Amino acid sequence: SLSAVYGFGRQRAKRLAAEVGLHGAYPLNRMRESQRSYIRRALAAACVNYDDPAQAAGAALQKEVSLNIKRLKEIRCYRGIRHELRLPSRGQRTKGNARTRRRMGPLN
């Protein structure tokens, strides 16, 4: 359930569980209170960590990503323009694919 937090994927959740001493799927009600509090503290620290984007998660990471996209739009670079037009920005083809992305249209 750690992977439900934005920025916590499988690998990061496994690493945190290994730090606590858990391996595999482990229900929350079978954990010791010290393990639960360690996980809570680690999540809280990651969700408010604005200094290092590599360690950020949750709202802090979402804010970092949105600010990066906004910066790209403001300087009018190729990637920023692609974001504005709601087109794929990493070189994917748009003739046959990216239908969902194109259907939404520009944000005018």
N, C-alpha and C positions, 0 to 999 in steps of 0.2 A: 504494500500500500504506500510505501515511500515514493514509488515512481509516479504517484498521483500529483506530487508537488512539481510545479514547473521548474525544469532544470535538473531534476533528479531522475535519471534513467536507471536502467537495470544495473549497469556497472557501478554507478555511484551509490546506489542503494545496497548492493552487495558489499561494497567496501565499508560502508558505515555499519552494516550488520556484522561484518567480520571484526571490526574494531570493538563492538560490544561483546562479541563472543557468540553470536548466533549464526547458524548455518542452515540454509534452506528456508522454506516457508515456516514461520513460527508465529502462532497466534499471539495477539497482544495480551490476552488475559493470562497466558502462561509465562510471561516475562516477569523478571524481578523488577521492583520499583526503581532500583538503581539503573537498570538497563533502559527502562522507559524514560527516565529523566535525562540520561545521556543522549538518547535519540532526540528528545525534545530540545535540549540545549544546542545540539549540532544543527538541527533544522532552524532554530531561531537565529543562530549565528549566521547561517548561510542566507537566510531570507532578509537580513539587514546589512549584509556585507557589500557596501558600495565601492570599497577600495579596489578589490580584486575581482574582475568579472569572471575569471575562471572558477572562483569559489562561490560566486553568487547563485542564488536560487529564488524562486517565487517572485514576488513583486519587484525585488531589486533587479533581477535578471530581465524581467519584462520591461522595466523602465530603461535599462541599459540598451536593450535591443531597439525599443521605439525611438530613443534618442539618436542611436546610430543611423536608423533609417531616415529620421527627420534631417539629420546633418547631410546625408547623401542627397536628399531632395533639395535642400537649401543651396548647396554648391553646384547643383544642376549637372552632376556627373551622369554617365551612362546608366549606372545602376539606380541612381535616384530617379531618373526619368522613367525607367522601366517600372519602378515601384509606383510612381504617380499614375502611370497608365494601366496599372494592374496587369502587367505582363511578366512572364518569367524573367528573372534577372540574372540567372546563372548559365545562360547560353543554350537553354533547351529550345527545341523546335516549337513553332507555334502553328504551322500549317495543319498538321494532323493531330497534334496533342495540345495539352494545356487548355482544353475547352472550358473547364470550370473556371480557371483563372481569367480567361478572356471574356466569358459570359458576364461577369460582374461589371465590366466596363470601367472607364476612368471615374475618378471621384469628384468630378466637377460639380 
